Amino acid sequence: MDSHDISISTQFIKLQELLKFAGAVETGGDAKRIIQQGRVTVNGQTCTMRGKKLYPGDRAAVDGETELVVR
């Protein structure tokens, strides 16, 4: 699994924004679609909430292939 550290300068980042910021998806619509399809996990659990807040130390994965670690 590819792992990428994503540094944020705010207290948290929403899941949809993280996917766009990291380049895992091209648009917000793409992010919405894959999240609703259950293809994204947060800290090992399937997450279908686009607005899920992720804090430093949280991990999101897309299709079990690309892991994004919030720093």
N, CA, C and O atoms as a Tinker XYZ file with bonds, in Angstrom:
   284  protein
     1  N      0.841000   -1.185000    0.000000    73     2
     2  CA     0.000000    0.000000    0.000000    64     1     3
     3  C      0.881000    1.241000    0.000000    63     2     4     5
     4  O      1.806000    1.351000    0.805000    81     3
     5  N      0.596000    2.169000   -0.896000    73     3     6
     6  CA     1.296000    3.456000   -0.923000    64     5     7
     7  C      0.845000    4.294000    0.251000    63     6     8     9
     8  O     -0.351000    4.373000    0.528000    81     7
     9  N      1.776000    4.921000    0.946000    73     7    10
    10  CA     1.440000    5.779000    2.072000    64     9    11
    11  C      1.996000    7.171000    1.808000    63    10    12    13
    12  O      3.159000    7.329000    1.435000    81    11
    13  N      1.153000    8.174000    2.006000    73    11    14
    14  CA     1.553000    9.562000    1.775000    64    13    15
    15  C      1.202000   10.393000    2.997000    63    14    16    17
    16  O      0.079000   10.328000    3.496000    81    15
    17  N      2.166000   11.177000    3.481000    73    15    18
    18  CA     1.912000   12.101000    4.582000    64    17    19
    19  C      1.342000   13.384000    4.003000    63    18    20    21
    20  O      1.887000   13.946000    3.053000    81    19
    21  N      0.239000   13.844000    4.583000    73    19    22
    22  CA    -0.403000   15.072000    4.146000    64    21    23
    23  C     -0.364000   16.052000    5.310000    63    22    24    25
    24  O     -1.009000   15.832000    6.335000    81    23
    25  N      0.391000   17.131000    5.151000    73    23    26
    26  CA     0.509000   18.130000    6.209000    64    25    27
    27  C     -0.604000   19.154000    6.071000    63    26    28    29
    28  O     -0.864000   19.667000    4.982000    81    27
    29  N     -1.257000   19.446000    7.189000    73    27    30
    30  CA    -2.297000   20.470000    7.191000    64    29    31
    31  C     -1.898000   21.563000    8.174000    63    30    32    33
    32  O     -1.166000   21.312000    9.131000    81    31
    33  N     -2.383000   22.773000    7.932000    73    31    34
    34  CA    -2.056000   23.893000    8.816000    64    33    35
    35  C     -3.266000   24.309000    9.643000    63    34    36    37
    36  O     -3.233000   25.330000   10.330000    81    35
    37  N     -4.323000   23.525000    9.577000    73    35    38
    38  CA    -5.530000   23.789000   10.340000    64    37    39
    39  C     -5.705000   22.696000   11.385000    63    38    40    41
    40  O     -4.942000   21.730000   11.413000    81    39
    41  N     -6.712000   22.847000   12.248000    73    39    42
    42  CA    -6.935000   21.856000   13.307000    64    41    43
    43  C     -7.385000   20.522000   12.726000    63    42    44    45
    44  O     -7.014000   19.467000   13.241000    81    43
    45  N     -8.180000   20.556000   11.658000    73    43    46
    46  CA    -8.679000   19.340000   11.029000    64    45    47
    47  C     -8.897000   19.597000    9.544000    63    46    48    49
    48  O     -8.830000   20.735000    9.079000    81    47
    49  N     -9.162000   18.513000    8.802000    73    47    50
    50  CA    -9.513000   18.613000    7.389000    64    49    51
    51  C    -10.647000   17.621000    7.144000    63    50    52    53
    52  O    -10.645000   16.515000    7.685000    81    51
    53  N    -11.607000   18.026000    6.329000    73    51    54
    54  CA   -12.721000   17.131000    6.024000    64    53    55
    55  C    -12.254000   16.086000    5.015000    63    54    56    57
    56  O    -11.389000   16.350000    4.180000    81    55
    57  N    -12.839000   14.904000    5.110000    73    55    58
    58  CA   -12.423000   13.779000    4.274000    64    57    59
    59  C    -12.442000   14.130000    2.793000    63    58    60    61
    60  O    -11.472000   13.857000    2.086000    81    59
    61  N    -13.515000   14.725000    2.314000    73    59    62
    62  CA   -13.625000   15.083000    0.897000    64    61    63
    63  C    -12.494000   16.030000    0.488000    63    62    64    65
    64  O    -11.913000   15.878000   -0.586000    81    63
    65  N    -12.187000   16.996000    1.335000    73    63    66
    66  CA   -11.121000   17.955000    1.034000    64    65    67
    67  C     -9.751000   17.284000    1.058000    63    66    68    69
    68  O     -8.879000   17.623000    0.257000    81    67
    69  N     -9.559000   16.338000    1.969000    73    67    70
    70  CA    -8.294000   15.607000    2.033000    64    69    71
    71  C     -8.040000   14.853000    0.729000    63    70    72    73
    72  O     -6.936000   14.887000    0.186000    81    71
    73  N     -9.070000   14.176000    0.238000    73    71    74
    74  CA    -8.914000   13.408000   -0.998000    64    73    75
    75  C     -8.561000   14.313000   -2.163000    63    74    76    77
    76  O     -7.723000   13.956000   -2.990000    81    75
    77  N     -9.190000   15.487000   -2.243000    73    75    78
    78  CA    -8.883000   16.433000   -3.323000    64    77    79
    79  C     -7.490000   17.018000   -3.138000    63    78    80    81
    80  O     -6.713000   17.072000   -4.092000    81    79
    81  N     -7.162000   17.456000   -1.922000    73    79    82
    82  CA    -5.869000   18.081000   -1.623000    64    81    83
    83  C     -4.712000   17.137000   -1.918000    63    82    84    85
    84  O     -3.666000   17.559000   -2.410000    81    83
    85  N     -4.905000   15.865000   -1.616000    73    83    86
    86  CA    -3.848000   14.867000   -1.806000    64    85    87
    87  C     -3.740000   14.399000   -3.258000    63    86    88    89
    88  O     -2.776000   13.727000   -3.624000    81    87
    89  N     -4.726000   14.752000   -4.081000    73    87    90
    90  CA    -4.697000   14.325000   -5.479000    64    89    91
    91  C     -5.235000   12.922000   -5.696000    63    90    92    93
    92  O     -5.048000   12.344000   -6.767000    81    91
    93  N     -5.908000   12.365000   -4.683000    73    91    94
    94  CA    -6.485000   11.017000   -4.826000    64    93    95
    95  C     -7.694000   11.038000   -5.760000    63    94    96    97
    96  O     -8.034000   10.022000   -6.365000    81    95
    97  N     -8.341000   12.199000   -5.874000    73    95    98
    98  CA    -9.457000   12.401000   -6.799000    64    97    99
    99  C     -9.261000   13.757000   -7.472000    63    98   100   101
   100  O     -8.523000   14.608000   -6.974000    81    99
   101  N     -9.928000   13.947000   -8.603000    73    99   102
   102  CA    -9.780000   15.214000   -9.318000    64   101   103
   103  C    -10.791000   16.257000   -8.875000    63   102   104   105
   104  O    -10.472000   17.444000   -8.812000    81   103
   105  N    -12.010000   15.824000   -8.568000    73   103   106
   106  CA   -13.066000   16.776000   -8.228000    64   105   107
   107  C    -13.793000   16.364000   -6.956000    63   106   108   109
   108  O    -13.663000   15.238000   -6.477000    81   107
   109  N    -14.559000   17.308000   -6.426000    73   107   110
   110  CA   -15.387000   17.001000   -5.271000    64   109   111
   111  C    -16.435000   15.953000   -5.595000    63   110   112   113
   112  O    -16.799000   15.143000   -4.742000    81   111
   113  N    -16.924000   15.971000   -6.840000    73   111   114
   114  CA   -17.902000   14.970000   -7.265000    64   113   115
   115  C    -17.317000   13.567000   -7.250000    63   114   116   117
   116  O    -17.982000   12.607000   -6.861000    81   115
   117  N    -16.055000   13.460000   -7.680000    73   115   118
   118  CA   -15.375000   12.159000   -7.637000    64   117   119
   119  C    -15.229000   11.686000   -6.192000    63   118   120   121
   120  O    -15.446000   10.513000   -5.889000    81   119
   121  N    -14.856000   12.613000   -5.301000    73   119   122
   122  CA   -14.703000   12.274000   -3.887000    64   121   123
   123  C    -16.035000   11.802000   -3.312000    63   122   124   125
   124  O    -16.093000   10.787000   -2.618000    81   123
   125  N    -17.093000   12.534000   -3.600000    73   123   126
   126  CA   -18.427000   12.173000   -3.097000    64   125   127
   127  C    -18.804000   10.771000   -3.558000    63   126   128   129
   128  O    -19.315000    9.972000   -2.773000    81   127
   129  N    -18.558000   10.478000   -4.804000    73   127   130
   130  CA   -18.937000    9.186000   -5.376000    64   129   131
   131  C    -18.197000    8.029000   -4.699000    63   130   132   133
   132  O    -18.827000    7.056000   -4.285000    81   131
   133  N    -16.879000    8.122000   -4.584000    73   131   134
   134  CA   -16.143000    6.992000   -4.011000    64   133   135
   135  C    -16.406000    6.841000   -2.518000    63   134   136   137
   136  O    -16.377000    5.729000   -1.991000    81   135
   137  N    -16.665000    7.965000   -1.830000    73   135   138
   138  CA   -16.988000    7.879000   -0.406000    64   137   139
   139  C    -18.332000    7.188000   -0.223000    63   138   140   141
   140  O    -18.469000    6.297000    0.615000    81   139
   141  N    -19.325000    7.602000   -1.009000    73   139   142
   142  CA   -20.658000    6.995000   -0.888000    64   141   143
   143  C    -20.673000    5.530000   -1.311000    63   142   144   145
   144  O    -21.515000    4.761000   -0.847000    81   143
   145  N    -19.753000    5.138000   -2.183000    73   143   146
   146  CA   -19.668000    3.742000   -2.611000    64   145   147
   147  C    -18.977000    2.863000   -1.567000    63   146   148   149
   148  O    -18.896000    1.646000   -1.734000    81   147
   149  N    -18.481000    3.475000   -0.493000    73   147   150
   150  CA   -17.830000    2.703000    0.571000    64   149   151
   151  C    -16.414000    2.280000    0.238000    63   150   152   153
   152  O    -15.908000    1.299000    0.785000    81   151
   153  N    -15.772000    3.017000   -0.660000    73   151   154
   154  CA   -14.412000    2.673000   -1.084000    64   153   155
   155  C    -13.331000    3.341000   -0.238000    63   154   156   157
   156  O    -12.141000    3.129000   -0.468000    81   155
   157  N    -13.744000    4.149000    0.742000    73   155   158
   158  CA   -12.789000    4.888000    1.566000    64   157   159
   159  C    -12.900000    4.424000    3.019000    63   158   160   161
   160  O    -13.998000    4.270000    3.554000    81   159
   161  N    -11.750000    4.206000    3.642000    73   159   162
   162  CA   -11.732000    3.880000    5.064000    64   161   163
   163  C    -11.011000    4.983000    5.822000    63   162   164   165
   164  O    -10.097000    5.619000    5.297000    81   163
   165  N    -11.429000    5.200000    7.053000    73   163   166
   166  CA   -10.765000    6.141000    7.953000    64   165   167
   167  C    -10.388000    5.358000    9.193000    63   166   168   169
   168  O    -11.248000    4.799000    9.874000    81   167
   169  N     -9.115000    5.322000    9.478000    73   167   170
   170  CA    -8.590000    4.567000   10.624000    64   169   171
   171  C     -9.085000    3.122000   10.609000    63   170   172   173
   172  O     -9.414000    2.558000   11.653000    81   171
   173  N     -9.134000    2.529000    9.413000    73   171   174
   174  CA    -9.474000    1.119000    9.263000    64   173   175
   175  C    -10.954000    0.808000    9.169000    63   174   176   177
   176  O    -11.323000   -0.350000    8.974000    81   175
   177  N    -11.818000    1.814000    9.303000    73   175   178
   178  CA   -13.268000    1.604000    9.249000    64   177   179
   179  C    -13.847000    2.285000    8.005000    63   178   180   181
   180  O    -13.479000    3.416000    7.687000    81   179
   181  N    -14.746000    1.601000    7.307000    73   179   182
   182  CA   -15.398000    2.203000    6.145000    64   181   183
   183  C    -16.124000    3.468000    6.577000    63   182   184   185
   184  O    -16.825000    3.475000    7.589000    81   183
   185  N    -15.954000    4.534000    5.808000    73   183   186
   186  CA   -16.568000    5.821000    6.133000    64   185   187
   187  C    -17.344000    6.323000    4.929000    63   186   188   189
   188  O    -16.798000    6.399000    3.828000    81   187
   189  N    -18.607000    6.666000    5.125000    73   187   190
   190  CA   -19.437000    7.185000    4.032000    64   189   191
   191  C    -19.833000    8.639000    4.280000    63   190   192   193
   192  O    -20.762000    9.143000    3.649000    81   191
   193  N    -19.143000    9.309000    5.183000    73   191   194
   194  CA   -19.432000   10.717000    5.490000    64   193   195
   195  C    -18.382000   11.616000    4.837000    63   194   196   197
   196  O    -17.216000   11.601000    5.231000    81   195
   197  N    -18.799000   12.398000    3.839000    73   195   198
   198  CA   -17.865000   13.296000    3.151000    64   197   199
   199  C    -17.264000   14.318000    4.100000    63   198   200   201
   200  O    -16.100000   14.694000    3.959000    81   199
   201  N    -18.059000   14.768000    5.071000    73   199   202
   202  CA   -17.623000   15.818000    5.980000    64   201   203
   203  C    -16.910000   15.322000    7.223000    63   202   204   205
   204  O    -16.676000   16.095000    8.152000    81   203
   205  N    -16.563000   14.049000    7.253000    73   203   206
   206  CA   -15.850000   13.472000    8.400000    64   205   207
   207  C    -14.582000   14.280000    8.657000    63   206   208   209
   208  O    -13.780000   14.494000    7.748000    81   207
   209  N    -14.404000   14.728000    9.902000    73   207   210
   210  CA   -13.232000   15.518000   10.254000    64   209   211
   211  C    -12.064000   14.601000   10.584000    63   210   212   213
   212  O    -12.184000   13.685000   11.398000    81   211
   213  N    -10.943000   14.859000    9.945000    73   211   214
   214  CA    -9.724000   14.103000   10.220000    64   213   215
   215  C     -8.716000   15.026000   10.877000    63   214   216   217
   216  O     -8.522000   16.165000   10.453000    81   215
   217  N     -8.081000   14.516000   11.917000    73   215   218
   218  CA    -7.116000   15.269000   12.700000    64   217   219
   219  C     -5.730000   14.656000   12.507000    63   218   220   221
   220  O     -5.620000   13.519000   12.047000    81   219
   221  N     -4.663000   15.396000   12.857000    73   219   222
   222  CA    -3.324000   14.818000   12.739000    64   221   223
   223  C     -3.254000   13.448000   13.410000    63   222   224   225
   224  O     -3.699000   13.267000   14.543000    81   223
   225  N     -2.691000   12.500000   12.687000    73   223   226
   226  CA    -2.579000   11.121000   13.165000    64   225   227
   227  C     -3.619000   10.201000   12.538000    63   226   228   229
   228  O     -3.442000    8.983000   12.533000    81   227
   229  N     -4.711000   10.774000   12.004000    73   227   230
   230  CA    -5.732000    9.961000   11.341000    64   229   231
   231  C     -5.221000    9.473000    9.993000    63   230   232   233
   232  O     -4.365000   10.095000    9.363000    81   231
   233  N     -5.777000    8.329000    9.568000    73   231   234
   234  CA    -5.381000    7.719000    8.302000    64   233   235
   235  C     -6.613000    7.430000    7.463000    63   234   236   237
   236  O     -7.608000    6.900000    7.958000    81   235
   237  N     -6.536000    7.782000    6.191000    73   235   238
   238  CA    -7.613000    7.475000    5.250000    64   237   239
   239  C     -7.007000    6.632000    4.135000    63   238   240   241
   240  O     -5.866000    6.855000    3.732000    81   239
   241  N     -7.772000    5.667000    3.640000    73   239   242
   242  CA    -7.291000    4.818000    2.557000    64   241   243
   243  C     -8.369000    4.721000    1.488000    63   242   244   245
   244  O     -9.563000    4.665000    1.783000    81   243
   245  N     -7.916000    4.702000    0.241000    73   243   246
   246  CA    -8.822000    4.580000   -0.902000    64   245   247
   247  C     -8.606000    3.215000   -1.531000    63   246   248   249
   248  O     -7.500000    2.898000   -1.970000    81   247
   249  N     -9.646000    2.412000   -1.576000    73   247   250
   250  CA    -9.601000    1.071000   -2.172000    64   249   251
   251  C     -8.506000    0.186000   -1.575000    63   250   252   253
   252  O     -8.055000   -0.763000   -2.216000    81   251
   253  N     -8.084000    0.492000   -0.362000    73   251   254
   254  CA    -7.049000   -0.308000    0.285000    64   253   255
   255  C     -5.697000   -0.216000   -0.395000    63   254   256   257
   256  O     -4.802000   -1.011000   -0.108000    81   255
   257  N     -5.537000    0.753000   -1.298000    73   255   258
   258  CA    -4.279000    0.883000   -2.056000    64   257   259
   259  C     -3.478000    2.099000   -1.664000    63   258   260   261
   260  O     -2.264000    2.009000   -1.482000    81   259
   261  N     -4.132000    3.233000   -1.531000    73   259   262
   262  CA    -3.442000    4.489000   -1.229000    64   261   263
   263  C     -3.833000    4.956000    0.153000    63   262   264   265
   264  O     -5.012000    5.189000    0.421000    81   263
   265  N     -2.857000    5.097000    1.038000    73   263   266
   266  CA    -3.119000    5.554000    2.393000    64   265   267
   267  C     -2.633000    6.999000    2.540000    63   266   268   269
   268  O     -1.517000    7.337000    2.144000    81   267
   269  N     -3.491000    7.839000    3.116000    73   267   270
   270  CA    -3.165000    9.236000    3.363000    64   269   271
   271  C     -3.110000    9.434000    4.868000    63   270   272   273
   272  O     -4.091000    9.186000    5.568000    81   271
   273  N     -1.964000    9.879000    5.365000    73   271   274
   274  CA    -1.764000   10.078000    6.795000    64   273   275
   275  C     -1.745000   11.581000    7.052000    63   274   276   277
   276  O     -0.904000   12.297000    6.509000    81   275
   277  N     -2.664000   12.053000    7.871000    73   275   278
   278  CA    -2.754000   13.485000    8.187000    64   277   279
   279  C     -1.689000   13.827000    9.211000    63   278   280   281
   280  O     -1.564000   13.170000   10.245000    81   279
   281  N     -0.930000   14.856000    8.911000    73   279   282
   282  CA     0.149000   15.322000    9.820000    64   281   283
   283  C     -0.105000   16.756000   10.215000    63   282   284
   284  O      0.676000   17.337000   10.969000    81   283
